[in-house]
Amino acid sequence: MIAQAFEDLAHAMRVLLEARIGANRLFTIDYPEAVGNIEAGLSRVLDSFHSLYDAMEKEGIRDRVDWYATPELCAILVLRNARHHNLCSKVRTVFRYHDNVVTPPTKKKDYLVMSFPPGEEDASPMDLPLSLGDLADLLKLPLSDSRLRKSTAPIIEGYLSLPVAREAAKEAGMSVSDMFFDVIPIIVNAGIALHPHIKDRIRHLSTESKHFDWHFANVLPAKMKLPEFTKFQFFRPKGA
């Protein structure tokens, strides 16, 4: 089960990365399709991690790692639960957020994105901003609604440097609702953190599983303690 779940994650990772790269061209041709591809890819990646979480229990090795006590894995479960249970607008991508709050969405709006430097100096940059405001709202929900543990909010606050992000927003004259965080390093870090606990169960069933098996074993994690903040302007392309 773990081998198949990792296979699913590897394919989901490929699909998401291809959707994000391909969107740069597709945005001006068919914006809804480009965004839909990214949304589907992200949901698939998060669901694949949860499938691994479940598979570890089914194979009797869940006690190898406490997902909720491990910041990298806890963050993934939080984001997956938001999407799966329709909490806080599913923690929207910048594409969905802008469409929801700006009228018309072709109007330009300034945002602030928090990114995390890659562990590898020659890493290829790619981003996928998610709403920090939505995430902050999620962490404030009653535990009965969020389905999270009492310890989860402090873990996520520290791991994603949320106090630093709030201060950065204040200095930029913006609110947290205008802030986003890059989810790509969070996804990669989760794979790196999980890999040692499942590597003996992974089978190379495809090129994708072979690639991400190697990737998670060898790539350095993003530097979460060194967040970087960049202002950017976003708008939906006219006629796309």
ChimeraX attribute file (.defattr): number of C-alpha atoms within 10 A of each C-alpha:
attribute: neighborCount
match mode: 1-to-1
recipient: residues
	/A:1	15
	/A:2	22
	/A:3	19
	/A:4	19
	/A:5	20
	/A:6	29
	/A:7	25
	/A:8	21
	/A:9	25
	/A:10	22
	/A:11	20
	/A:12	23
	/A:13	23
	/A:14	17
	/A:15	19
	/A:16	22
	/A:17	19
	/A:18	14
	/A:19	22
	/A:20	22
	/A:21	15
	/A:22	14
	/A:23	20
	/A:24	12
	/A:25	12
	/A:26	17
	/A:27	16
	/A:28	15
	/A:29	15
	/A:30	14
	/A:31	20
	/A:32	16
	/A:33	15
	/A:34	21
	/A:35	20
	/A:36	15
	/A:37	18
	/A:38	24
	/A:39	18
	/A:40	14
	/A:41	22
	/A:42	26
	/A:43	17
	/A:44	20
	/A:45	23
	/A:46	22
	/A:47	23
	/A:48	23
	/A:49	24
	/A:50	19
	/A:51	19
	/A:52	23
	/A:53	21
	/A:54	16
	/A:55	19
	/A:56	21
	/A:57	14
	/A:58	12
	/A:59	11
	/A:60	10
	/A:61	13
	/A:62	17
	/A:63	10
	/A:64	13
	/A:65	17
	/A:66	12
	/A:67	19
	/A:68	18
	/A:69	13
	/A:70	17
	/A:71	23
	/A:72	26
	/A:73	24
	/A:74	22
	/A:75	25
	/A:76	24
	/A:77	21
	/A:78	23
	/A:79	20
	/A:80	24
	/A:81	21
	/A:82	21
	/A:83	19
	/A:84	13
	/A:85	13
	/A:86	12
	/A:87	19
	/A:88	19
	/A:89	18
	/A:90	21
	/A:91	26
	/A:92	22
	/A:93	23
	/A:94	23
	/A:95	23
	/A:96	19
	/A:97	19
	/A:98	23
	/A:99	15
	/A:100	13
	/A:101	9
	/A:102	14
	/A:103	10
	/A:104	12
	/A:105	19
	/A:106	16
	/A:107	14
	/A:108	15
	/A:109	13
	/A:110	12
	/A:111	21
	/A:112	24
	/A:113	24
	/A:114	24
	/A:115	25
	/A:116	21
	/A:117	17
	/A:118	19
	/A:119	15
	/A:120	12
	/A:121	8
	/A:122	7
	/A:123	10
	/A:124	7
	/A:125	8
	/A:126	12
	/A:127	15
	/A:128	20
	/A:129	19
	/A:130	25
	/A:131	27
	/A:132	27
	/A:133	18
	/A:134	22
	/A:135	24
	/A:136	18
	/A:137	14
	/A:138	24
	/A:139	19
	/A:140	11
	/A:141	15
	/A:142	11
	/A:143	14
	/A:144	8
	/A:145	11
	/A:146	18
	/A:147	13
	/A:148	19
	/A:149	12
	/A:150	11
	/A:151	10
	/A:152	19
	/A:153	20
	/A:154	12
	/A:155	18
	/A:156	20
	/A:157	17
	/A:158	14
	/A:159	17
	/A:160	23
	/A:161	16
	/A:162	19
	/A:163	10
	/A:164	17
	/A:165	23
	/A:166	16
	/A:167	14
	/A:168	20
	/A:169	20
	/A:170	12
	/A:171	10
	/A:172	14
	/A:173	8
	/A:174	16
	/A:175	16
	/A:176	21
	/A:177	17
	/A:178	18
	/A:179	26
	/A:180	28
	/A:181	28
	/A:182	19
	/A:183	23
	/A:184	21
	/A:185	23
	/A:186	23
	/A:187	19
	/A:188	20
	/A:189	26
	/A:190	22
	/A:191	24
	/A:192	22
	/A:193	18
	/A:194	21
	/A:195	20
	/A:196	13
	/A:197	15
	/A:198	18
	/A:199	16
	/A:200	10
	/A:201	14
	/A:202	18
	/A:203	15
	/A:204	15
	/A:205	12
	/A:206	11
	/A:207	12
	/A:208	19
	/A:209	23
	/A:210	15
	/A:211	12
	/A:212	24
	/A:213	22
	/A:214	13
	/A:215	15
	/A:216	20
	/A:217	15
	/A:218	10
	/A:219	16
	/A:220	15
	/A:221	21
	/A:222	19
	/A:223	15
	/A:224	20
	/A:225	13
	/A:226	13
	/A:227	18
	/A:228	15
	/A:229	18
	/A:230	13
	/A:231	12
	/A:232	10
	/A:233	9
	/A:234	16
	/A:235	17
	/A:236	19
	/A:237	15
	/A:238	11
	/A:239	9
	/A:240	13
